[in-house]
């Protein structure tokens, strides 16, 4: 089963690859219509996150953004970074 990991949380996705891609494309498409009621711009990053499971280019962008976010959080908000799972790889609990 495909999963997305956000910090310390894990989200299960459908097993069918085409269904995951369709869900991701729909989320991105409706996210661009964020000025309408019931949809919002929050759907664009969520759609890209779903697409990152199956599309290597989007996965690369997501991973680079995740690493940059973790570095920024460790620098500015170390307690929040640790709570979200962005810990130093050399430390052991």
PyMOL Python script that loads the backbone (N, CA, C, O; Angstrom):
from pymol import cmd

cmd.read_pdbstr("""\
ATOM      1  N   UNK A   1       0.843  -1.184   0.000  1.00  0.00           N
ATOM      2  CA  UNK A   1       0.000   0.000   0.000  1.00  0.00           C
ATOM      3  C   UNK A   1       0.881   1.238   0.000  1.00  0.00           C
ATOM      4  O   UNK A   1       1.887   1.291   0.708  1.00  0.00           O
ATOM      5  N   UNK A   2       0.509   2.219  -0.785  1.00  0.00           N
ATOM      6  CA  UNK A   2       1.253   3.472  -0.871  1.00  0.00           C
ATOM      7  C   UNK A   2       0.956   4.321   0.364  1.00  0.00           C
ATOM      8  O   UNK A   2      -0.178   4.387   0.837  1.00  0.00           O
ATOM      9  N   UNK A   3       1.993   4.959   0.864  1.00  0.00           N
ATOM     10  CA  UNK A   3       1.856   5.804   2.045  1.00  0.00           C
ATOM     11  C   UNK A   3       2.620   7.098   1.846  1.00  0.00           C
ATOM     12  O   UNK A   3       3.606   7.157   1.112  1.00  0.00           O
ATOM     13  N   UNK A   4       2.141   8.130   2.515  1.00  0.00           N
ATOM     14  CA  UNK A   4       2.833   9.413   2.549  1.00  0.00           C
ATOM     15  C   UNK A   4       3.194   9.665   4.002  1.00  0.00           C
ATOM     16  O   UNK A   4       2.357   9.519   4.893  1.00  0.00           O
ATOM     17  N   UNK A   5       4.446  10.045   4.240  1.00  0.00           N
ATOM     18  CA  UNK A   5       4.875  10.350   5.596  1.00  0.00           C
ATOM     19  C   UNK A   5       5.112  11.842   5.715  1.00  0.00           C
ATOM     20  O   UNK A   5       5.917  12.410   4.978  1.00  0.00           O
ATOM     21  N   UNK A   6       4.409  12.478   6.644  1.00  0.00           N
ATOM     22  CA  UNK A   6       4.555  13.900   6.929  1.00  0.00           C
ATOM     23  C   UNK A   6       5.046  14.042   8.357  1.00  0.00           C
ATOM     24  O   UNK A   6       4.271  13.921   9.305  1.00  0.00           O
ATOM     25  N   UNK A   7       6.319  14.296   8.504  1.00  0.00           N
ATOM     26  CA  UNK A   7       6.880  14.360   9.844  1.00  0.00           C
ATOM     27  C   UNK A   7       6.757  13.006  10.501  1.00  0.00           C
ATOM     28  O   UNK A   7       7.344  12.031  10.032  1.00  0.00           O
ATOM     29  N   UNK A   8       6.000  12.933  11.583  1.00  0.00           N
ATOM     30  CA  UNK A   8       5.816  11.665  12.278  1.00  0.00           C
ATOM     31  C   UNK A   8       4.470  11.019  11.941  1.00  0.00           C
ATOM     32  O   UNK A   8       4.126   9.990  12.523  1.00  0.00           O
ATOM     33  N   UNK A   9       3.715  11.593  11.026  1.00  0.00           N
ATOM     34  CA  UNK A   9       2.397  11.045  10.647  1.00  0.00           C
ATOM     35  C   UNK A   9       2.496  10.305   9.321  1.00  0.00           C
ATOM     36  O   UNK A   9       3.290  10.663   8.452  1.00  0.00           O
ATOM     37  N   UNK A  10       1.675   9.263   9.179  1.00  0.00           N
ATOM     38  CA  UNK A  10       1.628   8.482   7.953  1.00  0.00           C
ATOM     39  C   UNK A  10       0.201   8.451   7.435  1.00  0.00           C
ATOM     40  O   UNK A  10      -0.742   8.213   8.189  1.00  0.00           O
ATOM     41  N   UNK A  11       0.053   8.697   6.123  1.00  0.00           N
ATOM     42  CA  UNK A  11      -1.258   8.705   5.485  1.00  0.00           C
ATOM     43  C   UNK A  11      -1.281   7.600   4.435  1.00  0.00           C
ATOM     44  O   UNK A  11      -0.405   7.544   3.572  1.00  0.00           O
ATOM     45  N   UNK A  12      -2.280   6.721   4.505  1.00  0.00           N
ATOM     46  CA  UNK A  12      -2.434   5.655   3.520  1.00  0.00           C
ATOM     47  C   UNK A  12      -3.130   6.185   2.281  1.00  0.00           C
ATOM     48  O   UNK A  12      -4.048   7.000   2.371  1.00  0.00           O
ATOM     49  N   UNK A  13      -2.686   5.716   1.121  1.00  0.00           N
ATOM     50  CA  UNK A  13      -3.279   6.082  -0.162  1.00  0.00           C
ATOM     51  C   UNK A  13      -3.835   4.824  -0.821  1.00  0.00           C
ATOM     52  O   UNK A  13      -3.479   3.714  -0.427  1.00  0.00           O
ATOM     53  N   UNK A  14      -4.704   4.984  -1.821  1.00  0.00           N
ATOM     54  CA  UNK A  14      -5.230   3.812  -2.523  1.00  0.00           C
ATOM     55  C   UNK A  14      -4.115   2.991  -3.173  1.00  0.00           C
ATOM     56  O   UNK A  14      -3.069   3.531  -3.533  1.00  0.00           O
ATOM     57  N   UNK A  15      -4.342   1.687  -3.320  1.00  0.00           N
ATOM     58  CA  UNK A  15      -3.346   0.808  -3.924  1.00  0.00           C
ATOM     59  C   UNK A  15      -3.223   1.023  -5.429  1.00  0.00           C
ATOM     60  O   UNK A  15      -2.142   0.835  -5.988  1.00  0.00           O
ATOM     61  N   UNK A  16      -4.291   1.408  -6.084  1.00  0.00           N
ATOM     62  CA  UNK A  16      -4.316   1.562  -7.528  1.00  0.00           C
ATOM     63  C   UNK A  16      -3.546   2.824  -7.943  1.00  0.00           C
ATOM     64  O   UNK A  16      -3.881   3.937  -7.534  1.00  0.00           O
ATOM     65  N   UNK A  17      -2.509   2.622  -8.763  1.00  0.00           N
ATOM     66  CA  UNK A  17      -1.650   3.742  -9.186  1.00  0.00           C
ATOM     67  C   UNK A  17      -2.425   4.784  -9.980  1.00  0.00           C
ATOM     68  O   UNK A  17      -2.255   5.982  -9.757  1.00  0.00           O
ATOM     69  N   UNK A  18      -3.272   4.345 -10.900  1.00  0.00           N
ATOM     70  CA  UNK A  18      -4.037   5.283 -11.729  1.00  0.00           C
ATOM     71  C   UNK A  18      -5.010   6.103 -10.877  1.00  0.00           C
ATOM     72  O   UNK A  18      -5.235   7.282 -11.153  1.00  0.00           O
ATOM     73  N   UNK A  19      -5.579   5.490  -9.855  1.00  0.00           N
ATOM     74  CA  UNK A  19      -6.481   6.214  -8.953  1.00  0.00           C
ATOM     75  C   UNK A  19      -5.713   7.283  -8.175  1.00  0.00           C
ATOM     76  O   UNK A  19      -6.202   8.400  -8.004  1.00  0.00           O
ATOM     77  N   UNK A  20      -4.508   6.942  -7.705  1.00  0.00           N
ATOM     78  CA  UNK A  20      -3.686   7.938  -6.990  1.00  0.00           C
ATOM     79  C   UNK A  20      -3.340   9.109  -7.894  1.00  0.00           C
ATOM     80  O   UNK A  20      -3.416  10.264  -7.474  1.00  0.00           O
ATOM     81  N   UNK A  21      -2.959   8.818  -9.137  1.00  0.00           N
ATOM     82  CA  UNK A  21      -2.613   9.893 -10.072  1.00  0.00           C
ATOM     83  C   UNK A  21      -3.838  10.749 -10.371  1.00  0.00           C
ATOM     84  O   UNK A  21      -3.737  11.975 -10.431  1.00  0.00           O
ATOM     85  N   UNK A  22      -4.990  10.117 -10.558  1.00  0.00           N
ATOM     86  CA  UNK A  22      -6.224  10.871 -10.825  1.00  0.00           C
ATOM     87  C   UNK A  22      -6.585  11.770  -9.642  1.00  0.00           C
ATOM     88  O   UNK A  22      -6.972  12.924  -9.829  1.00  0.00           O
ATOM     89  N   UNK A  23      -6.459  11.243  -8.433  1.00  0.00           N
ATOM     90  CA  UNK A  23      -6.751  12.042  -7.232  1.00  0.00           C
ATOM     91  C   UNK A  23      -5.798  13.233  -7.156  1.00  0.00           C
ATOM     92  O   UNK A  23      -6.230  14.352  -6.879  1.00  0.00           O
ATOM     93  N   UNK A  24      -4.506  13.005  -7.398  1.00  0.00           N
ATOM     94  CA  UNK A  24      -3.521  14.079  -7.349  1.00  0.00           C
ATOM     95  C   UNK A  24      -3.795  15.159  -8.387  1.00  0.00           C
ATOM     96  O   UNK A  24      -3.716  16.349  -8.080  1.00  0.00           O
ATOM     97  N   UNK A  25      -4.119  14.752  -9.619  1.00  0.00           N
ATOM     98  CA  UNK A  25      -4.405  15.721 -10.675  1.00  0.00           C
ATOM     99  C   UNK A  25      -5.657  16.518 -10.354  1.00  0.00           C
ATOM    100  O   UNK A  25      -5.691  17.731 -10.556  1.00  0.00           O
ATOM    101  N   UNK A  26      -6.683  15.847  -9.857  1.00  0.00           N
ATOM    102  CA  UNK A  26      -7.916  16.556  -9.495  1.00  0.00           C
ATOM    103  C   UNK A  26      -7.681  17.556  -8.364  1.00  0.00           C
ATOM    104  O   UNK A  26      -8.210  18.667  -8.396  1.00  0.00           O
ATOM    105  N   UNK A  27      -6.894  17.167  -7.372  1.00  0.00           N
ATOM    106  CA  UNK A  27      -6.597  18.089  -6.272  1.00  0.00           C
ATOM    107  C   UNK A  27      -5.852  19.323  -6.779  1.00  0.00           C
ATOM    108  O   UNK A  27      -6.166  20.445  -6.382  1.00  0.00           O
ATOM    109  N   UNK A  28      -4.878  19.120  -7.648  1.00  0.00           N
ATOM    110  CA  UNK A  28      -4.127  20.262  -8.195  1.00  0.00           C
ATOM    111  C   UNK A  28      -5.056  21.139  -9.034  1.00  0.00           C
ATOM    112  O   UNK A  28      -5.043  22.362  -8.896  1.00  0.00           O
ATOM    113  N   UNK A  29      -5.861  20.524  -9.903  1.00  0.00           N
ATOM    114  CA  UNK A  29      -6.763  21.279 -10.764  1.00  0.00           C
ATOM    115  C   UNK A  29      -7.746  22.117  -9.945  1.00  0.00           C
ATOM    116  O   UNK A  29      -7.895  23.315 -10.187  1.00  0.00           O
ATOM    117  N   UNK A  30      -8.418  21.486  -8.973  1.00  0.00           N
ATOM    118  CA  UNK A  30      -9.383  22.229  -8.169  1.00  0.00           C
ATOM    119  C   UNK A  30      -8.699  23.220  -7.235  1.00  0.00           C
ATOM    120  O   UNK A  30      -9.316  24.201  -6.819  1.00  0.00           O
ATOM    121  N   UNK A  31      -7.436  22.979  -6.899  1.00  0.00           N
ATOM    122  CA  UNK A  31      -6.687  23.931  -6.096  1.00  0.00           C
ATOM    123  C   UNK A  31      -6.470  25.246  -6.819  1.00  0.00           C
ATOM    124  O   UNK A  31      -6.442  26.307  -6.196  1.00  0.00           O
ATOM    125  N   UNK A  32      -6.315  25.177  -8.139  1.00  0.00           N
ATOM    126  CA  UNK A  32      -6.165  26.408  -8.914  1.00  0.00           C
ATOM    127  C   UNK A  32      -7.466  27.188  -8.998  1.00  0.00           C
ATOM    128  O   UNK A  32      -7.470  28.357  -9.383  1.00  0.00           O
ATOM    129  N   UNK A  33      -8.566  26.548  -8.640  1.00  0.00           N
ATOM    130  CA  UNK A  33      -9.859  27.234  -8.566  1.00  0.00           C
ATOM    131  C   UNK A  33     -10.141  27.638  -7.119  1.00  0.00           C
ATOM    132  O   UNK A  33     -11.296  27.659  -6.694  1.00  0.00           O
ATOM    133  N   UNK A  34      -9.111  27.951  -6.379  1.00  0.00           N
ATOM    134  CA  UNK A  34      -9.215  28.222  -4.956  1.00  0.00           C
ATOM    135  C   UNK A  34     -10.048  29.428  -4.589  1.00  0.00           C
ATOM    136  O   UNK A  34     -10.443  29.576  -3.433  1.00  0.00           O
ATOM    137  N   UNK A  35     -10.322  30.284  -5.540  1.00  0.00           N
ATOM    138  CA  UNK A  35     -11.137  31.455  -5.251  1.00  0.00           C
ATOM    139  C   UNK A  35     -12.617  31.093  -5.153  1.00  0.00           C
ATOM    140  O   UNK A  35     -13.420  31.913  -4.705  1.00  0.00           O
ATOM    141  N   UNK A  36     -12.992  29.884  -5.561  1.00  0.00           N
ATOM    142  CA  UNK A  36     -14.385  29.430  -5.474  1.00  0.00           C
ATOM    143  C   UNK A  36     -14.661  28.850  -4.091  1.00  0.00           C
ATOM    144  O   UNK A  36     -13.739  28.386  -3.421  1.00  0.00           O
ATOM    145  N   UNK A  37     -15.931  28.870  -3.654  1.00  0.00           N
ATOM    146  CA  UNK A  37     -16.268  28.244  -2.374  1.00  0.00           C
ATOM    147  C   UNK A  37     -16.044  26.728  -2.423  1.00  0.00           C
ATOM    148  O   UNK A  37     -16.145  26.126  -3.492  1.00  0.00           O
ATOM    149  N   UNK A  38     -15.751  26.128  -1.315  1.00  0.00           N
ATOM    150  CA  UNK A  38     -15.557  24.688  -1.112  1.00  0.00           C
ATOM    151  C   UNK A  38     -14.238  24.144  -1.634  1.00  0.00           C
ATOM    152  O   UNK A  38     -13.883  23.009  -1.318  1.00  0.00           O
ATOM    153  N   UNK A  39     -13.520  24.899  -2.405  1.00  0.00           N
ATOM    154  CA  UNK A  39     -12.186  24.473  -2.818  1.00  0.00           C
ATOM    155  C   UNK A  39     -11.210  25.539  -2.364  1.00  0.00           C
ATOM    156  O   UNK A  39     -11.604  26.673  -2.088  1.00  0.00           O
ATOM    157  N   UNK A  40      -9.970  25.191  -2.286  1.00  0.00           N
ATOM    158  CA  UNK A  40      -9.005  26.179  -1.817  1.00  0.00           C
ATOM    159  C   UNK A  40      -7.631  25.918  -2.380  1.00  0.00           C
ATOM    160  O   UNK A  40      -7.365  24.865  -2.959  1.00  0.00           O
ATOM    161  N   UNK A  41      -6.766  26.888  -2.202  1.00  0.00           N
ATOM    162  CA  UNK A  41      -5.409  26.773  -2.704  1.00  0.00           C
ATOM    163  C   UNK A  41      -4.615  25.716  -1.941  1.00  0.00           C
ATOM    164  O   UNK A  41      -3.555  25.299  -2.408  1.00  0.00           O
ATOM    165  N   UNK A  42      -5.100  25.271  -0.777  1.00  0.00           N
ATOM    166  CA  UNK A  42      -4.448  24.218  -0.010  1.00  0.00           C
ATOM    167  C   UNK A  42      -4.449  22.898  -0.768  1.00  0.00           C
ATOM    168  O   UNK A  42      -3.674  21.997  -0.448  1.00  0.00           O
ATOM    169  N   UNK A  43      -5.320  22.777  -1.778  1.00  0.00           N
ATOM    170  CA  UNK A  43      -5.424  21.530  -2.526  1.00  0.00           C
ATOM    171  C   UNK A  43      -4.238  21.322  -3.474  1.00  0.00           C
ATOM    172  O   UNK A  43      -3.939  20.183  -3.832  1.00  0.00           O
ATOM    173  N   UNK A  44      -3.559  22.393  -3.887  1.00  0.00           N
ATOM    174  CA  UNK A  44      -2.424  22.267  -4.804  1.00  0.00           C
ATOM    175  C   UNK A  44      -1.278  21.499  -4.146  1.00  0.00           C
ATOM    176  O   UNK A  44      -0.823  20.507  -4.714  1.00  0.00           O
ATOM    177  N   UNK A  45      -0.788  21.916  -2.967  1.00  0.00           N
ATOM    178  CA  UNK A  45       0.304  21.135  -2.370  1.00  0.00           C
ATOM    179  C   UNK A  45      -0.122  19.721  -1.988  1.00  0.00           C
ATOM    180  O   UNK A  45       0.685  18.793  -2.052  1.00  0.00           O
ATOM    181  N   UNK A  46      -1.369  19.550  -1.596  1.00  0.00           N
ATOM    182  CA  UNK A  46      -1.846  18.208  -1.264  1.00  0.00           C
ATOM    183  C   UNK A  46      -1.850  17.325  -2.511  1.00  0.00           C
ATOM    184  O   UNK A  46      -1.458  16.160  -2.447  1.00  0.00           O
ATOM    185  N   UNK A  47      -2.290  17.872  -3.638  1.00  0.00           N
ATOM    186  CA  UNK A  47      -2.271  17.120  -4.888  1.00  0.00           C
ATOM    187  C   UNK A  47      -0.859  16.770  -5.322  1.00  0.00           C
ATOM    188  O   UNK A  47      -0.609  15.655  -5.780  1.00  0.00           O
ATOM    189  N   UNK A  48       0.069  17.715  -5.183  1.00  0.00           N
ATOM    190  CA  UNK A  48       1.465  17.441  -5.521  1.00  0.00           C
ATOM    191  C   UNK A  48       2.051  16.381  -4.600  1.00  0.00           C
ATOM    192  O   UNK A  48       2.867  15.565  -5.028  1.00  0.00           O
ATOM    193  N   UNK A  49       1.641  16.391  -3.351  1.00  0.00           N
ATOM    194  CA  UNK A  49       2.102  15.378  -2.404  1.00  0.00           C
ATOM    195  C   UNK A  49       1.617  13.992  -2.817  1.00  0.00           C
ATOM    196  O   UNK A  49       2.376  13.025  -2.755  1.00  0.00           O
ATOM    197  N   UNK A  50       0.358  13.890  -3.240  1.00  0.00           N
ATOM    198  CA  UNK A  50      -0.180  12.605  -3.700  1.00  0.00           C
ATOM    199  C   UNK A  50       0.527  12.174  -4.985  1.00  0.00           C
ATOM    200  O   UNK A  50       0.850  10.998  -5.149  1.00  0.00           O
ATOM    201  N   UNK A  51       0.764  13.110  -5.889  1.00  0.00           N
ATOM    202  CA  UNK A  51       1.455  12.783  -7.139  1.00  0.00           C
ATOM    203  C   UNK A  51       2.903  12.364  -6.901  1.00  0.00           C
ATOM    204  O   UNK A  51       3.463  11.615  -7.701  1.00  0.00           O
ATOM    205  N   UNK A  52       3.514  12.828  -5.825  1.00  0.00           N
ATOM    206  CA  UNK A  52       4.914  12.516  -5.561  1.00  0.00           C
ATOM    207  C   UNK A  52       5.141  11.035  -5.279  1.00  0.00           C
ATOM    208  O   UNK A  52       6.278  10.567  -5.326  1.00  0.00           O
ATOM    209  N   UNK A  53       4.084  10.299  -4.988  1.00  0.00           N
ATOM    210  CA  UNK A  53       4.227   8.868  -4.756  1.00  0.00           C
ATOM    211  C   UNK A  53       4.587   8.159  -6.059  1.00  0.00           C
ATOM    212  O   UNK A  53       5.367   7.207  -6.043  1.00  0.00           O
ATOM    213  N   UNK A  54       4.033   8.604  -7.185  1.00  0.00           N
ATOM    214  CA  UNK A  54       4.187   7.899  -8.450  1.00  0.00           C
ATOM    215  C   UNK A  54       5.025   8.615  -9.502  1.00  0.00           C
ATOM    216  O   UNK A  54       5.453   7.979 -10.465  1.00  0.00           O
ATOM    217  N   UNK A  55       5.271   9.899  -9.355  1.00  0.00           N
ATOM    218  CA  UNK A  55       5.990  10.651 -10.380  1.00  0.00           C
ATOM    219  C   UNK A  55       7.331  11.115  -9.807  1.00  0.00           C
ATOM    220  O   UNK A  55       7.366  11.944  -8.899  1.00  0.00           O
ATOM    221  N   UNK A  56       8.444  10.573 -10.344  1.00  0.00           N
ATOM    222  CA  UNK A  56       9.762  10.867  -9.771  1.00  0.00           C
ATOM    223  C   UNK A  56      10.127  12.349  -9.725  1.00  0.00           C
ATOM    224  O   UNK A  56      10.751  12.791  -8.760  1.00  0.00           O
ATOM    225  N   UNK A  57       9.755  13.128 -10.742  1.00  0.00           N
ATOM    226  CA  UNK A  57      10.090  14.552 -10.747  1.00  0.00           C
ATOM    227  C   UNK A  57       9.413  15.275  -9.577  1.00  0.00           C
ATOM    228  O   UNK A  57      10.044  16.080  -8.893  1.00  0.00           O
ATOM    229  N   UNK A  58       8.154  14.991  -9.357  1.00  0.00           N
ATOM    230  CA  UNK A  58       7.424  15.616  -8.248  1.00  0.00           C
ATOM    231  C   UNK A  58       7.980  15.114  -6.918  1.00  0.00           C
ATOM    232  O   UNK A  58       8.056  15.875  -5.954  1.00  0.00           O
ATOM    233  N   UNK A  59       8.371  13.835  -6.858  1.00  0.00           N
ATOM    234  CA  UNK A  59       8.962  13.275  -5.638  1.00  0.00           C
ATOM    235  C   UNK A  59      10.248  14.006  -5.298  1.00  0.00           C
ATOM    236  O   UNK A  59      10.509  14.297  -4.131  1.00  0.00           O
ATOM    237  N   UNK A  60      11.062  14.307  -6.320  1.00  0.00           N
ATOM    238  CA  UNK A  60      12.320  15.021  -6.103  1.00  0.00           C
ATOM    239  C   UNK A  60      12.058  16.416  -5.549  1.00  0.00           C
ATOM    240  O   UNK A  60      12.730  16.848  -4.613  1.00  0.00           O
ATOM    241  N   UNK A  61      11.073  17.132  -6.128  1.00  0.00           N
ATOM    242  CA  UNK A  61      10.724  18.472  -5.628  1.00  0.00           C
ATOM    243  C   UNK A  61      10.252  18.403  -4.186  1.00  0.00           C
ATOM    244  O   UNK A  61      10.639  19.231  -3.361  1.00  0.00           O
ATOM    245  N   UNK A  62       9.407  17.404  -3.877  1.00  0.00           N
ATOM    246  CA  UNK A  62       8.884  17.274  -2.512  1.00  0.00           C
ATOM    247  C   UNK A  62      10.013  16.999  -1.523  1.00  0.00           C
ATOM    248  O   UNK A  62      10.049  17.576  -0.436  1.00  0.00           O
ATOM    249  N   UNK A  63      10.928  16.120  -1.904  1.00  0.00           N
ATOM    250  CA  UNK A  63      12.019  15.769  -1.004  1.00  0.00           C
ATOM    251  C   UNK A  63      12.939  16.960  -0.757  1.00  0.00           C
ATOM    252  O   UNK A  63      13.374  17.187   0.372  1.00  0.00           O
ATOM    253  N   UNK A  64      13.235  17.718  -1.806  1.00  0.00           N
ATOM    254  CA  UNK A  64      14.072  18.908  -1.633  1.00  0.00           C
ATOM    255  C   UNK A  64      13.395  19.932  -0.731  1.00  0.00           C
ATOM    256  O   UNK A  64      14.047  20.535   0.121  1.00  0.00           O
ATOM    257  N   UNK A  65      12.094  20.133  -0.913  1.00  0.00           N
ATOM    258  CA  UNK A  65      11.352  21.073  -0.060  1.00  0.00           C
ATOM    259  C   UNK A  65      11.309  20.570   1.381  1.00  0.00           C
ATOM    260  O   UNK A  65      11.410  21.357   2.322  1.00  0.00           O
ATOM    261  N   UNK A  66      11.161  19.267   1.547  1.00  0.00           N
ATOM    262  CA  UNK A  66      11.102  18.692   2.896  1.00  0.00           C
ATOM    263  C   UNK A  66      12.436  18.869   3.619  1.00  0.00           C
ATOM    264  O   UNK A  66      12.459  19.179   4.810  1.00  0.00           O
ATOM    265  N   UNK A  67      13.535  18.675   2.913  1.00  0.00           N
ATOM    266  CA  UNK A  67      14.855  18.845   3.521  1.00  0.00           C
ATOM    267  C   UNK A  67      15.078  20.307   3.895  1.00  0.00           C
ATOM    268  O   UNK A  67      15.558  20.602   4.989  1.00  0.00           O
ATOM    269  N   UNK A  68      14.725  21.238   2.976  1.00  0.00           N
ATOM    270  CA  UNK A  68      14.879  22.662   3.282  1.00  0.00           C
ATOM    271  C   UNK A  68      14.026  23.077   4.471  1.00  0.00           C
ATOM    272  O   UNK A  68      14.482  23.834   5.329  1.00  0.00           O
ATOM    273  N   UNK A  69      12.793  22.589   4.528  1.00  0.00           N
ATOM    274  CA  UNK A  69      11.916  22.907   5.650  1.00  0.00           C
ATOM    275  C   UNK A  69      12.495  22.379   6.957  1.00  0.00           C
ATOM    276  O   UNK A  69      12.476  23.077   7.971  1.00  0.00           O
ATOM    277  N   UNK A  70      13.003  21.168   6.942  1.00  0.00           N
ATOM    278  CA  UNK A  70      13.603  20.592   8.150  1.00  0.00           C
ATOM    279  C   UNK A  70      14.803  21.381   8.626  1.00  0.00           C
ATOM    280  O   UNK A  70      14.965  21.605   9.825  1.00  0.00           O
ATOM    281  N   UNK A  71      15.655  21.809   7.687  1.00  0.00           N
ATOM    282  CA  UNK A  71      16.821  22.614   8.067  1.00  0.00           C
ATOM    283  C   UNK A  71      16.398  23.952   8.652  1.00  0.00           C
ATOM    284  O   UNK A  71      16.969  24.411   9.641  1.00  0.00           O
ATOM    285  N   UNK A  72      15.399  24.577   8.041  1.00  0.00           N
ATOM    286  CA  UNK A  72      14.923  25.870   8.532  1.00  0.00           C
ATOM    287  C   UNK A  72      14.301  25.717   9.917  1.00  0.00           C
ATOM    288  O   UNK A  72      14.552  26.532  10.805  1.00  0.00           O
ATOM    289  N   UNK A  73      13.492  24.676  10.104  1.00  0.00           N
ATOM    290  CA  UNK A  73      12.867  24.463  11.409  1.00  0.00           C
ATOM    291  C   UNK A  73      13.905  24.180  12.485  1.00  0.00           C
ATOM    292  O   UNK A  73      13.795  24.694  13.598  1.00  0.00           O
ATOM    293  N   UNK A  74      14.923  23.360  12.165  1.00  0.00           N
ATOM    294  CA  UNK A  74      15.967  23.063  13.151  1.00  0.00           C
ATOM    295  C   UNK A  74      16.716  24.327  13.554  1.00  0.00           C
ATOM    296  O   UNK A  74      17.141  24.459  14.702  1.00  0.00           O
ATOM    297  N   UNK A  75      16.879  25.247  12.622  1.00  0.00           N
ATOM    298  CA  UNK A  75      17.601  26.480  12.900  1.00  0.00           C
ATOM    299  C   UNK A  75      16.758  27.453  13.721  1.00  0.00           C
ATOM    300  O   UNK A  75      17.262  28.055  14.670  1.00  0.00           O
ATOM    301  N   UNK A  76      15.482  27.616  13.371  1.00  0.00           N
ATOM    302  CA  UNK A  76      14.648  28.639  13.995  1.00  0.00           C
ATOM    303  C   UNK A  76      13.750  28.114  15.122  1.00  0.00           C
ATOM    304  O   UNK A  76      13.500  28.825  16.095  1.00  0.00           O
ATOM    305  N   UNK A  77      13.271  26.886  14.996  1.00  0.00           N
ATOM    306  CA  UNK A  77      12.351  26.308  15.994  1.00  0.00           C
ATOM    307  C   UNK A  77      12.756  24.870  16.300  1.00  0.00           C
ATOM    308  O   UNK A  77      12.077  23.937  15.871  1.00  0.00           O
ATOM    309  N   UNK A  78      13.846  24.675  17.031  1.00  0.00           N
ATOM    310  CA  UNK A  78      14.351  23.317  17.243  1.00  0.00           C
ATOM    311  C   UNK A  78      13.369  22.393  17.973  1.00  0.00           C
ATOM    312  O   UNK A  78      13.324  21.199  17.678  1.00  0.00           O
ATOM    313  N   UNK A  79      12.596  22.911  18.905  1.00  0.00           N
ATOM    314  CA  UNK A  79      11.663  22.030  19.618  1.00  0.00           C
ATOM    315  C   UNK A  79      10.539  21.569  18.693  1.00  0.00           C
ATOM    316  O   UNK A  79      10.123  20.412  18.757  1.00  0.00           O
ATOM    317  N   UNK A  80      10.047  22.455  17.841  1.00  0.00           N
ATOM    318  CA  UNK A  80       9.017  22.072  16.876  1.00  0.00           C
ATOM    319  C   UNK A  80       9.582  21.089  15.855  1.00  0.00           C
ATOM    320  O   UNK A  80       8.904  20.135  15.474  1.00  0.00           O
ATOM    321  N   UNK A  81      10.808  21.313  15.413  1.00  0.00           N
ATOM    322  CA  UNK A  81      11.445  20.409  14.457  1.00  0.00           C
ATOM    323  C   UNK A  81      11.567  19.005  15.046  1.00  0.00           C
ATOM    324  O   UNK A  81      11.317  18.011  14.364  1.00  0.00           O
ATOM    325  N   UNK A  82      11.949  18.937  16.307  1.00  0.00           N
ATOM    326  CA  UNK A  82      12.075  17.627  16.946  1.00  0.00           C
ATOM    327  C   UNK A  82      10.716  16.953  17.092  1.00  0.00           C
ATOM    328  O   UNK A  82      10.596  15.743  16.896  1.00  0.00           O
ATOM    329  N   UNK A  83       9.693  17.731  17.435  1.00  0.00           N
ATOM    330  CA  UNK A  83       8.353  17.181  17.583  1.00  0.00           C
ATOM    331  C   UNK A  83       7.806  16.659  16.258  1.00  0.00           C
ATOM    332  O   UNK A  83       7.058  15.682  16.234  1.00  0.00           O
ATOM    333  N   UNK A  84       8.181  17.312  15.152  1.00  0.00           N
ATOM    334  CA  UNK A  84       7.712  16.893  13.835  1.00  0.00           C
ATOM    335  C   UNK A  84       8.567  15.795  13.216  1.00  0.00           C
ATOM    336  O   UNK A  84       8.243  15.289  12.142  1.00  0.00           O
ATOM    337  N   UNK A  85       9.640  15.426  13.874  1.00  0.00           N
ATOM    338  CA  UNK A  85      10.466  14.329  13.384  1.00  0.00           C
ATOM    339  C   UNK A  85      11.689  14.756  12.609  1.00  0.00           C
ATOM    340  O   UNK A  85      12.363  13.911  12.022  1.00  0.00           O
ATOM    341  N   UNK A  86      11.999  16.041  12.587  1.00  0.00           N
ATOM    342  CA  UNK A  86      13.202  16.527  11.919  1.00  0.00           C
ATOM    343  C   UNK A  86      14.321  16.586  12.945  1.00  0.00           C
ATOM    344  O   UNK A  86      14.628  17.648  13.486  1.00  0.00           O
ATOM    345  N   UNK A  87      14.919  15.449  13.204  1.00  0.00           N
ATOM    346  CA  UNK A  87      15.988  15.408  14.195  1.00  0.00           C
ATOM    347  C   UNK A  87      17.318  15.197  13.488  1.00  0.00           C
ATOM    348  O   UNK A  87      17.369  14.800  12.324  1.00  0.00           O
ATOM    349  N   UNK A  88      18.374  15.469  14.208  1.00  0.00           N
ATOM    350  CA  UNK A  88      19.705  15.262  13.680  1.00  0.00           C
ATOM    351  C   UNK A  88      19.927  13.764  13.506  1.00  0.00           C
ATOM    352  O   UNK A  88      19.676  12.989  14.429  1.00  0.00           O
ATOM    353  N   UNK A  89      20.392  13.353  12.343  1.00  0.00           N
ATOM    354  CA  UNK A  89      20.592  11.942  12.066  1.00  0.00           C
ATOM    355  C   UNK A  89      21.656  11.298  12.932  1.00  0.00           C
ATOM    356  O   UNK A  89      21.670  10.074  13.063  1.00  0.00           O
ATOM    357  N   UNK A  90      22.559  12.085  13.535  1.00  0.00           N
ATOM    358  CA  UNK A  90      23.640  11.523  14.362  1.00  0.00           C
ATOM    359  C   UNK A  90      23.197  11.256  15.785  1.00  0.00           C
ATOM    360  O   UNK A  90      23.850  10.500  16.504  1.00  0.00           O
ATOM    361  N   UNK A  91      22.098  11.863  16.205  1.00  0.00           N
ATOM    362  CA  UNK A  91      21.625  11.663  17.575  1.00  0.00           C
ATOM    363  C   UNK A  91      20.889  10.343  17.692  1.00  0.00           C
ATOM    364  O   UNK A  91      20.243   9.888  16.747  1.00  0.00           O
ATOM    365  N   UNK A  92      20.993   9.740  18.855  1.00  0.00           N
ATOM    366  CA  UNK A  92      20.221   8.529  19.128  1.00  0.00           C
ATOM    367  C   UNK A  92      19.387   8.775  20.367  1.00  0.00           C
ATOM    368  O   UNK A  92      19.872   9.349  21.342  1.00  0.00           O
ATOM    369  N   UNK A  93      18.123   8.341  20.336  1.00  0.00           N
ATOM    370  CA  UNK A  93      17.241   8.583  21.501  1.00  0.00           C
ATOM    371  C   UNK A  93      17.649   7.808  22.725  1.00  0.00           C
ATOM    372  O   UNK A  93      17.003   7.915  23.767  1.00  0.00           O
TER     373      UNK A  93
END
""", "prot")
cmd.dss("prot")
cmd.show_as("cartoon", "prot")
cmd.util.cbc("prot")
cmd.orient("prot")
